[in-house]
Amino acid sequence: MKTWKTSKSAAATAAILSAILLAGCSSGTASSTESAPTIDPASVEPKGLVGLGPNGEKPALPSDVSLTAEQAAKVRAGNFKVGISMQTMDIDFAKVQTTVLKKTFEENGVQVIGITDAQWKAEKQIGDLENLIQQKPDGILGVPVDDVATAAAFSKVGKSGMKLVMIDQVPKGLKYPTDYQSSVQADGKGNGQVAAEMLASRIPDGGTMGLVNFGNDIFATNERTKGAKEWLAKNRPDIKVKETAFSDPAKAGQVGGDFVTANPDIKGLWVVWDAPALEVISALRGQGANIPVATIDLGQQLTAESAQGADIVGVGAQRLTDQAKAEANAMMLSLIGEKAPSYIAAPALAVTKSNLTDSFKIVFDSPAPADIVNACKNTSGCK
C-alpha cells in the first residue's frame, strides 16, 4: 500500500501564477469570490486536537515533548547520531521535514549521518534502512513508503538496539514502545474539519457539497475525510454530501471533473490534499465550471493559487515545522532514556488569503517567495 503524498515540482510556481492570472480573467472566478463571505481563520481552528492516534491513543501536543535545559544538556553530552529514511525528497513535505530535523538536531549536538530518498519505492527504502542500520546510528526516523512492505525492515531498527520514531504512519505490526518509541503526525481529522467548515460557508441551505477522497486505505487521509463528514453532520446537517474517490493522484482531475459533470447540483468541492486539488481545479477551469474548493496541506503551488483567491476557499494546513521539531524532540528524549508519547499530533492550521503569507512562514519556517508575496499584494484581502 503506497503512501498518499505526491506533488509537482515547486519550480513551476511562477508558471502557475501566470496561468492563474489568465484563468481568473477569462473564467470570471475572481468576481464570484468578491461577494463570498469573509472567513476568520482563527474562528474555524479547533481549540485542541480533534483526532485520536491509529490505535485510539489520545494524542500529545508538540509542546509536550519540548526539552528542558537539563534534558538538552544530556543530549549534547551523548554525542548521538541519527539517520533519516524518507519516502521521497521531491515534495514540500519531505523538504521541510528534513530541513527542520537537521537544524533541530544540529542545535542539540546530534549528528545526522544520512538522509535517504526511497523515491516512492518500497524495495529501495528497505535497502536504505539496511544501509543506515549498518552505520550504527543511535536512532532512525522514517516515513514508510508502504506500511506493509517496509514493516520488517523498520522492525529491524529496534532489534538492532536503535531508537525508532515514525513520521506520519506506523508500519503494520510494529508495537509501541518495543518496536518504535513515538509516532508523530498532523491532526488529520482536525484539518479535514477545518476545510469542510470553510467550504460550508459557501454552500447555501440545503445545498450539495462534493467530497473527493483518496481511494486507498491510509490512516492520514481517512482521518481527513472522517473529520469533514463528522463536522458537516453535526453543524450543517442541511448540506447534502456526495462522494467520489481517486486511487491515482495524477487522475484526480479527471475524477473530479467527471464527478461535477455527473452531479451539477454540487456547489463546492472538498479535496483530500493539495496536489489532487490543483488537478481538480485545472479540470474545472477546462470545463468552465465556477465551483469553490477547499483542501488540506499548504504546498508552494497551492499557496500560489491561494494568493489569487480565485478557487481556493481555504486550507487546513499541516504545521510541518512544529511537527518536525516534535519528531526530533521525541527522538532525543528516547536517546537519553526518557519515554516519549506514543502518538504526537500537530494541531490544525486554518488558512485563507487573509493569513496566507504568515501561514506559509509557520508551515515552511521561511518567508513566502517574492512572486507569491507580490501576487498577494495585488489581491484584495490577501496578506
TORDO-629436 format. One line per 8 residues: for each residue x, y, z of N, C-alpha, C. Coordinates in steps of 0.001 Angstrom, whole numbers. Each point is the difference from the previous one (the first is absolute). Layout:
// residues N
X/Y/Z/X/Y/Z/X/Y/Z  ...
END
This chain:
// residues 383
848/-1189/0/-848/1189/0/882/1236/0  -46/739/-1047/897/1144/-94/-540/1184/788  928/798/487/-394/1197/723/-675/977/-930  -638/1026/566/-944/792/-770/519/1327/-475  1143/456/472/451/1349/-350/614/17/-1399  -295/1054/-734/623/196/-1300/-35/1473/-339  802/431/-931/40/1417/-364/709/170/-1323  -212/1160/-626/785/395/-1153/1166/833/478
910/305/-893/1181/777/377/-364/1400/442  606/443/1099/-237/1358/497/526/1047/-968  856/-424/-907/565/949/-969/-1064/549/-936  -1153/-651/-38/-1056/440/-910/-834/1140/563  334/473/1205/-836/991/668/-251/1228/-860  1041/562/-606/-161/1216/-790/-936/-228/-1179  175/-1155/-654/-862/-310/-1138/-1446/-147/438  -193/-603/1158/-1360/-186/511/-649/1345/279
777/918/585/-534/1327/280/-485/671/-1279  785/-141/-1072/-403/599/-1273/-1294/-622/-501  -88/-1320/130/-1207/-691/-451/-1211/423/818  216/188/1301/-1101/417/869/-511/1369/-410  944/910/-269/-383/1346/-399/-869/-35/-1256  429/-806/-980/-746/-86/-1246/-1356/-641/227  2/-1084/807/-1258/-706/256/-985/892/747  539/755/974/-866/878/774/-671/1041/-880
747/488/-1008/-557/1015/-896/-1025/-599/-946  246/-1235/-463/-850/-577/-1034/-1219/-700/542  92/-562/1217/-1096/-830/488/-1022/760/823  399/1156/515/-921/746/850/-1/-470/1424  899/-904/361/25/-549/1347/292/1074/1019  924/907/-306/381/1010/968/-1197/833/409  -867/341/-950/-1143/814/337/-951/-739/918  -92/-1334/-128/-895/-777/845/475/-11/1434
1299/121/216/526/-39/1359/-111/1347/692  -205/1064/-768/-98/1323/607/-1199/95/932  -1108/-710/-309/-1201/45/816/-56/-1138/1014  1043/-820/60/22/-1141/907/124/475/1444  -574/-747/947/101/398/1405/1449/-33/474  349/945/864/1346/50/557/137/-1044/1106  1112/-719/-25/238/-1037/1001/1153/431/891  -225/-19/1302/1066/261/962/683/-1327/282
1254/-200/-452/660/-1296/209/20/-445/1454  217/944/914/72/-364/1420/-1314/-582/507  -1117/413/-591/-1308/-452/481/-298/-1441/-374  703/-535/-1010/-277/-1377/-424/1074/-990/468  1057/503/597/1014/-922/525/-512/-671/1261  94/-1329/99/-421/-687/1217/796/502/1207  -627/10/1147/661/479/1213/1073/-966/489  -94/-1231/-429/1007/-995/370/100/-1046/-1091
628/-1127/316/117/-1090/-966/-1335/-721/-133  -348/-361/-1218/-1299/-603/-277/80/-1519/-90  983/-513/-738/86/-1432/-246/806/-758/1035  -161/-1323/-25/792/-906/822/1043/-683/-869  927/-695/627/1042/-709/-722/-519/-1227/-711  839/-655/-802/-429/-1172/-776/-462/-1162/859  423/-24/1259/-434/-1048/917/-932/543/1080  -613/1148/-286/-925/599/938/655/804/1108
1302/298/-167/723/722/1043/-442/1455/70  -53/530/1214/-203/1434/169/1306/690/-358  -19/949/-929/1256/601/-461/590/1001/989  1313/58/-14/722/1059/696/248/1128/-986  281/1193/521/338/1147/-834/1507/81/-213  451/652/-1069/1440/199/-187/664/656/1207  -710/906/655/574/671/1169/242/-946/1165  -681/-1140/-4/163/-965/1086/1360/-694/-34
699/105/-1131/1313/-646/-94/1123/1021/-145  -270/1232/396/1073/1002/12/1043/-401/1042  1273/175/-327/1075/-397/902/252/1061/1069  214/-453/1229/453/909/1048/1494/251/-202  531/991/713/1435/289/-96/818/-1204/444  -477/-687/1015/724/-1175/494/-15/-1122/-1034  -1155/-219/-621/-97/-1042/-1026/868/339/-1199  -6/1254/-414/818/421/-1137/1480/-199/287
404/255/1234/1402/-201/381/373/-1477/-88  -913/-878/400/258/-1435/-88/131/-442/-1458  -854/562/-847/64/-334/-1419/1342/431/-583  396/1219/308/1254/522/-539/1194/-822/497  -57/-457/1227/1100/-784/559/60/-1405/-583  -1112/-432/-611/-57/-1374/-495/702/-234/-1312  298/1079/-751/631/-134/-1317/-753/-1006/-882  -1309/143/-51/-836/-952/-721/46/216/-1511
-346/-1072/-706/-98/36/-1458/-1339/-595/-417  -614/613/-1010/-1275/-510/-504/16/-29/-1522  -860/-848/-548/-221/-47/-1441/-1464/269/-294  -282/454/-1212/-1363/342/-398/-329/-711/-1307  -1085/-756/-6/-430/-727/-1194/-1306/604/-501  99/738/-1121/-1181/654/-564/-600/-835/-1140  -1308/134/-167/-675/-725/-1073/320/596/-1360  301/1309/2/363/733/-1212/632/1304/449
651/692/-944/495/1340/298/-496/999/-1031  -1043/-375/-766/-445/880/-1084/-1281/758/325  -360/62/1293/-1195/733/397/337/974/1128  -829/1024/156/227/1005/1031/53/-625/1381  -875/-952/257/-40/-675/1294/1377/-526/398  629/-738/-902/1290/-610/301/1101/1048/162  -44/1029/-823/1036/1032/61/-65/774/1319  -1217/345/420/-140/718/1265/407/-896/1163
-480/-1236/-33/324/-936/1073/1507/-134/208  711/-296/-1064/1431/-253/146/776/1265/368  -421/1133/-532/677/1257/350/-134/302/1488  -1215/-116/522/-236/308/1414/618/-1061/906  -74/-1251/-400/627/-1064/797/1499/234/130  655/272/-1116/1447/246/35/344/1183/893  -755/1070/-150/263/1210/784/-178/-275/1492  -1073/-695/364/-283/-269/1413/1043/-927/603
381/-1020/-747/1035/-919/507/1340/721/150  362/783/-994/1282/711/57/56/956/1186  -1109/642/300/-56/917/1139/217/-715/1328  -245/-1298/1/137/-776/1235/1169/-982/-35  901/193/-967/1202/-807/-46/-184/-1420/-497  -1104/-264/-685/-258/-1330/-552/403/-1/-1472  796/-962/-385/481/-75/-1384/-964/-799/-868  -383/557/-1138/-809/-727/-975/954/-666/-979
87/-1314/61/990/-721/-811/-450/-214/-1432  -1285/131/-251/-473/-180/-1368/-1498/189/-117  -421/523/-1151/-1417/123/-344/-204/-750/-1303  -815/-1031/18/-197/-810/-1199/-1320/342/-676  -37/-211/-1301/-1160/300/-839/-445/-1291/-672  -1135/-521/433/-477/-1273/-544/-641/125/-1375  -240/1217/-444/-562/252/-1337/-1314/-748/-217  -793/-67/1072/-1316/-646/-27/74/-1522/-202
1177/-593/163/155/-1436/-255/285/-737/1300  -877/-952/333/152/-744/1254/1312/-770/33  360/-612/-1127/1224/-796/-26/1236/874/224  -47/1234/-487/1132/902/230/64/423/1465  -1153/252/597/3/395/1406/512/-1145/884  -323/-1204/-350/515/-1147/759/1523/-10/-40  550/223/-1189/1452/75/-124/578/1199/730  -712/1139/-66/450/1198/708/94/-257/1503
-1007/-661/542/-12/-284/1432/1133/-947/387  241/-980/-828/1096/-931/284/1334/734/10  164/927/-943/1249/770/-54/140/911/1215  -1092/628/417/54/850/1182/323/-815/1252  -621/-1151/127/247/-857/1169/1470/-414/66  575/-292/-1156/1414/-408/-39/928/1105/478  -442/1259/-102/822/1116/479/-101/179/1518  -870/-781/630/-155/-49/1451/-284/1355/651
-1044/673/-479/-402/1224/700/-694/-372/1310  -265/970/821/-720/-256/1245/-1510/-31/-224  -449/592/-1103/-1417/3/-299/-267/279/-1459  -1199/-363/-447/-435/240/-1380/-1422/545/30  -246/1004/-834/-1344/523/-224/-407/-353/-1419  -1280/-295/-231/-372/-380/-1349/-1463/175/-334  -244/232/-1299/-1344/20/-573/-132/-1223/-898  -854/-951/319/-111/-1198/-833/-579/298/-1380
613/-570/-1020/-585/58/-1344/-1248/-873/-48  90/-1136/626/-1064/-1000/9/-48/-579/1403  -1142/129/669/-54/-385/1406/-17/-1513/228  -92/-760/-1085/84/-1462/113/1359/-494/-479  384/389/-1211/1233/-511/-607/1256/392/776  -24/1149/670/1195/462/717/-17/-355/1484  -1046/-663/458/-153/-266/1437/1168/-798/570  394/-1056/-681/1090/-837/512/1311/785/71
223/853/-990/1234/792/-10/21/999/1155  -1124/653/256/-54/941/1121/113/-724/1339  -535/-1216/68/77/-746/1269/1438/-365/353  877/-61/-1018/1407/-324/258/724/1109/756  -543/1219/-64/644/1123/688/30/-259/1494  -1154/-296/560/-67/-279/1426/754/-1254/382  -63/-1017/-849/703/-1251/285/1513/181/-30  435/1067/-663/1435/300/-61/448/905/1147
-925/272/924/341/805/1168/-89/1487/-207  -666/433/-1056/-121/1428/-312/-1414/485/291  -124/1296/246/-1304/608/213/-639/307/-1355  -1330/-35/-21/-729/220/-1247/-1166/948/241  -59/1066/-776/-1133/928/27/-636/-4/-1382  -1303/-296/-44/-720/-62/-1263/-639/1348/-322  17/341/-1274/-573/1247/-481/-1215/-323/-869  -1137/524/377/-1260/-63/-755/-752/-1324/70
653/-1118/24/-708/-1258/166/941/-1060/538  -595/-1013/638/767/-1077/618/-163/-1265/-835  1092/-648/-380/-116/-1247/-768/-815/-1057/743  -670/-816/-752/-859/-1037/566/792/-931/922  -574/-245/1161/571/-973/923/989/555/1000  489/1225/-198/951/567/947/-741/473/1251  590/-282/1162/-620/311/1274/807/1040/773  -743/875/666/596/992/892/36/-595/1405
1059/154/765/1259/684/-312/1144/-952/-362  -334/-1272/-283/1071/-965/-271/610/176/-1383  -848/238/-1018/493/116/-1376/271/1432/-420  -759/940/552/234/1416/-302/-290/807/1261  615/1185/88/-91/790/1223/-990/1162/-81  -431/348/-1191/-1025/1032/-152/-435/71/-1456  -1215/513/-218/-518/263/-1340/-513/1438/-18  392/766/-1020/-356/1414/-56/-692/296/-1329
-1154/654/89/-766/337/-1193/-665/1351/181  -679/456/-1050/-902/1140/118/-1357/-516/463  -816/877/541/-1367/-355/385/-862/-12/-1261  10/-1141/-672/-712/-104/-1264/-1490/233/138  -571/-504/1073/-1441/189/206/-326/1474/200  860/685/745/-199/1431/203/119/792/-1287  988/-348/-822/173/706/-1267/-1155/-266/-964  -509/-1229/-4/-1150/-302/-839/-1220/799/419
-156/149/1314/-1107/784/547/119/1465/-394  1210/544/120/236/1412/-340/-377/278/-1455  462/-844/-906/-302/210/-1419/-1495/-99/-270  -669/-950/657/-1440/-160/-202/-773/1206/527  407/516/1165/-705/1150/576/152/1234/-878  1198/224/-526/201/1164/-859/-809/-130/-1287  -7/-1178/-588/-766/-195/-1231/-1501/114/245  -443/-439/1172/-1428/51/328/-539/1426/-23
888/987/229/-440/1396/-29/-444/419/-1400  373/-787/-998/-365/315/-1388/-1138/-892/-519  -499/-891/858/-1079/-899/-419/-1320/525/545  -978/283/-863/-1289/513/475/-775/-1061/779  -983/428/744/-840/-934/749/-577/-1055/-937  167/-1247/387/-511/-1100/-811/837/-314/-1219  1158/665/-131/856/-224/-1158/810/-1282/94  762/-263/-1051/772/-1241/-95/1493/284/-6
749/-736/824/1457/55/14/544/-1332/-504  1017/68/-839/643/-1211/-484/1321/-237/718  229/-1224/421/1267/-383/618/786/-850/-987  1238/412/-284/887/-763/-882/1046/-656/894  -206/-1279/277/812/-741/963/1101/-800/-676  911/-538/834/1018/-927/-491/-540/-1407/161  92/-799/-1076/-596/-1322/1/766/-1054/759  1265/257/349/801/-976/735/-228/135/1495
152/-1100/712/-269/-34/1441/1237/469/765  108/1322/176/1135/612/694/-542/795/1186  585/-200/1178/-503/641/1214/-98/1515/-136  1060/633/-496/42/1460/-40/-1127/578/-852  -229/-557/-1186/-1054/539/-858/-1383/-417/494  -114/-1192/566/-1279/-420/577/-441/973/1086  967/446/820/-314/926/1081/-507/1337/-549  559/441/-1093/-431/1268/-595/-1458/-80/-449
-326/-1084/-699/-1381/-179/-455/-948/-152/1181  422/-748/995/-828/-185/1191/-273/1335/690  1039/838/112/-169/1298/631/-998/876/-743  72/-21/-1338/-923/801/-804/-1439/-477/174  -216/-1294/-107/-1360/-543/47/-625/157/1390  800/-190/1037/-539/146/1352/-364/1442/304  831/952/-463/-324/1405/241/-1277/383/-735  -130/-424/-1243/-1188/331/-784/-1258/-596/619
78/-1249/439/-1167/-658/590/-470/718/1265  939/521/759/-327/659/1264/-411/1451/-183  674/707/-901/-177/1454/-91/-780/480/-1213  9/-762/-1090/-752/374/-1196/-726/-1227/-558  -925/-555/798/-718/-1193/-485/-871/277/-1223  -242/1286/-306/-787/341/-1184/755/-273/-1289  1346/-36/75/805/-202/-1202/-53/-1468/-432  -305/-211/-1266/38/-1339/-569/1430/-303/-428
530/-1123/422/1389/-364/-290/43/-1109/-1044  722/252/-1079/262/-1026/-1006/1502/-268/-24  387/-1245/-288/1407/-365/78/475/-730/-1252  1269/220/-301/700/-785/-1007/1410/-226/520  793/-793/-701/1359/-286/463/899/-317/-1184  1278/305/171/1018/-344/-986/1038/-882/679  646/-859/-763/1104/-801/513/1336/486/-543  -22/562/-1198/1196/574/-616/-118/1521/63
847/671/810/-112/1462/121/88/729/-1338  732/-570/-963/135/647/-1305/-1331/36/-750  -936/-852/397/-1301/-55/-666/-1088/682/808  396/696/1072/-993/657/850/-794/1055/-752  656/705/-926/-695/1016/-775/-1127/-586/-824  298/-1113/-652/-1030/-655/-810/-1143/-479/882  346/-605/1146/-1018/-502/920/-877/1145/503  651/1105/414/-766/1137/504/-852/653/-1063
565/143/-1201/-758/601/-1086/-1214/-825/-375  190/-1317/-122/-1121/-889/-320/-1051/19/1109  455/110/1227/-886/41/1165/-927/1212/-77  557/1154/-330/-804/1223/-103/-945/-75/-1198  477/-554/-1109/-855/-128/-1188/-1220/-874/297  246/-1086/744/-1084/-924/328/-900/519/1116  486/1004/737/-766/527/1137/0/1533/-57  -779/569/-921/14/1454/-191/-536/792/1194
-576/-685/981/-509/690/1185/1097/321/1015  1224/-503/-212/1105/239/938/363/1484/20  42/569/1204/298/1423/162/1404/260/532  723/-1049/357/1361/149/495/662/-1354/120  1331/-24/-174/745/-1255/59/1041/41/1123  -3/-1028/815/1005/-240/1024/927/-1087/-551  1299/303/-100/954/-959/-573/1026/-369/1065  343/-1262/94/693/-546/1155/1427/500/211
717/424/-1042/1262/720/193/310/868/-1209  1086/761/110/190/1130/-909/304/-360/-1448  876/-972/-239/358/-304/-1391/-1210/-480/-806  -806/-934/507/-1218/-346/-727/-958/1179/-130  -36/871/1014/-875/1179/-85/390/876/-1187  1308/165/-222/460/792/-1135/-417/-644/-1318  57/-1325/-56/-449/-711/-1210/-1496/220/-224  -762/-51/1088/-1449/195/-106/-315/1424/-453
690/984/585/-219/1399/-389/289/195/-1477  1088/-606/-489/332/105/-1421/-1103/-594/-869  -530/-1147/423/-1070/-639/-765/-1259/860/-7  -325/602/1136/-1187/849/81/133/1207/-918  1204/584/-18/222/1141/-894/-205/-408/-1456  493/-1196/-333/-149/-480/-1364/-1452/-188/-392  -837/-284/988/-1433/-185/-250/-780/1311/97  702/1064/413/-690/1266/206/-853/8/1249
276/-935/913/-781/-101/1232/567/932/1067  -877/726/659/394/966/1021/-457/-527/1355  825/-871/620/-378/-660/1247/1104/197/1032  -333/478/1189/1027/183/1036/547/-1334/486  1272/27/407/693/-1207/453/681/286/1330  3/-988/888/784/49/1225/794/-1293/82  1167/60/636/847/-1184/49/888/17/1240  900/-962/69/922/-154/1116/1422/-4/-546
927/583/746/1433/140/-322/268/1287/-781  934/778/507/360/1260/-637/1353/-160/-691  -31/-577/-1207/1217/-103/-789/286/1322/-694  1191/97/-603/368/1260/-652/-924/320/-1174  -361/-1018/-762/-879/254/-1141/-1383/438/453  -507/-631/1048/-1309/382/510/49/1403/591  1125/368/607/156/1357/514/-85/1006/-1148  651/-332/-1118/-74/868/-1173/-1435/140/-482
-727/-1099/2/-1409/27/-395/-818/864/956  223/-200/1280/-768/737/1003/306/1487/-25  1215/348/-419/374/1422/-65/-917/773/-929  -611/-689/-989/-922/654/-908/-1436/-61/518  -270/-915/943/-1342/-90/578/-1074/-416/-969  385/-638/-1102/-984/-294/-1035/-872/-1211/312  609/-1096/406/-746/-1247/141/59/-598/1410  986/386/780/210/-619/1303/-684/805/1099
-1001/-603/637/-699/648/1107/907/42/1222  653/-1117/266/881/-80/1156/722/-1328/38  964/-85/910/850/-1188/108/156/-374/1469  -109/-1271/289/391/-523/1303/1441/-469/-143  942/743/584/1416/-257/-273/677/-765/1126  966/-815/-396/873/-649/968/1037/1011/499  256/-10/1287/1064/828/573/1300/-805/-93  572/-27/-1210/1124/-898/-263/1218/306/859
268/1271/252/1159/354/819/-184/-493/1431  -1173/250/573/-276/-471/1361/52/-1529/67  -522/-636/-1051/-7/-1455/-32/1421/-557/-24  846/583/-831/1378/-491/-111/779/226/1298  -224/1138/640/668/241/1286/-440/-1025/1036  -1277/-349/-11/-502/-1011/928/620/-1365/-280  198/-312/-1261/647/-1272/-362/1426/-54/545  726/1096/-189/1374/55/506/31/-89/1517
-909/727/665/-23/-20/1470/-372/-1373/544  -964/-664/-660/-379/-1347/435/1180/-950/-117  759/123/-1081/1182/-838/-166/1029/300/1081  258/1285/263/1029/352/980/-389/-439/1411  -1277/91/340/-445/-509/1297/264/-1498/103  -298/-717/-1062/227/-1449/-7/1481/-326/132  834/798/-644/1447/-253/31/591/146/1408  -600/867/821/525/166/1370/-772/-858/1000
-783/-943/-529/-655/-966/867/-1331/434/572  -578/1082/-519/-1293/461/477/-1098/-402/-986  -1181/-222/515/-1096/-496/-824/-719/1134/-712  -129/-122/-1306/-757/961/-798/-1422/-540/-185  -988/878/-214/-1374/-460/-232/-79/-901/-1232  -938/-929/40/-148/-912/-1137/-479/715/-1247  -810/1051/190/-578/708/-1151/-22/1497/294  612/762/-886/64/1454/112/-621/584/-1265
-863/983/166/-653/611/-1161/121/1513/52  319/593/-1140/58/1459/-121/-1396/518/-335  -485/1018/703/-1363/511/-216/-214/527/-1415  -1253/24/-389/-373/516/-1321/280/1498/-89  309/439/-1212/236/1418/-287/-968/424/-1100  -880/945/315/-964/495/-986/633/1122/-817  -85/-119/-1319/653/962/-893/-1000/528/-1024  -70/1316/-100/-709/662/-1090/973/1027/-581
-446/742/-997/901/1010/-552/316/1093/1021  -833/144/1042/214/1057/992/1189/-262/916  447/-1253/89/1176/-320/822/992/-883/-761  8/165/-1320/727/-917/-867/1511/29/224  597/1178/-37/1461/54/103/481/-342/1409  -769/386/1015/355/-396/1369/-81/-1516/160  -1011/-595/-599/-153/-1462/77/1131/-712/-727  416/555/-1126/1132/-574/-735/1228/-66/911
236/1064/747/1147/41/910/-123/-1059/1083  -1216/-217/506/-220/-1018/1027/282/-1391/-555  -471/-260/-1211/155/-1330/-604/1437/-262/-428  603/979/-692/1299/-220/-633/1188/519/802  -264/741/1068/1076/581/811/882/922/-835  -608/645/-995/705/980/-837/-1046/909/-634  380/1227/-366/-968/920/-594/-518/-514/-1346  -1184/436/-355/-554/-355/-1308/872/586/-1106
166/-703/-1121/791/523/-1121/-548/1319/-513  879/786/-613/-368/1341/-469/-1158/-24/-986  -36/-999/-902/-1077/-17/-995/-1357/-220/657  -29/-793/1066/-1256/-209/719/-390/1255/769  979/632/649/-271/1244/737/-543/1067/-939  601/136/-1168/-438/1008/-967/-1407/-296/-516  -274/-1277/-258/-1346/-366/-445/-1022/322/1079  378/-265/1231/-897/258/1135/-292/1499/128
1005/825/-218/-186/1451/92/-1012/508/-1012  -97/-711/-1107/-911/420/-1062/-1388/-609/134  -226/-733/1089/-1289/-653/218/-671/591/1227  -1212/435/-144/-733/609/1107/-139/-965/1170  372/460/1192/-161/-804/1206/1113/-984/253  981/-69/-895/1095/-959/159/1125/648/797  488/-725/985/1075/512/858/1077/-1061/174
END
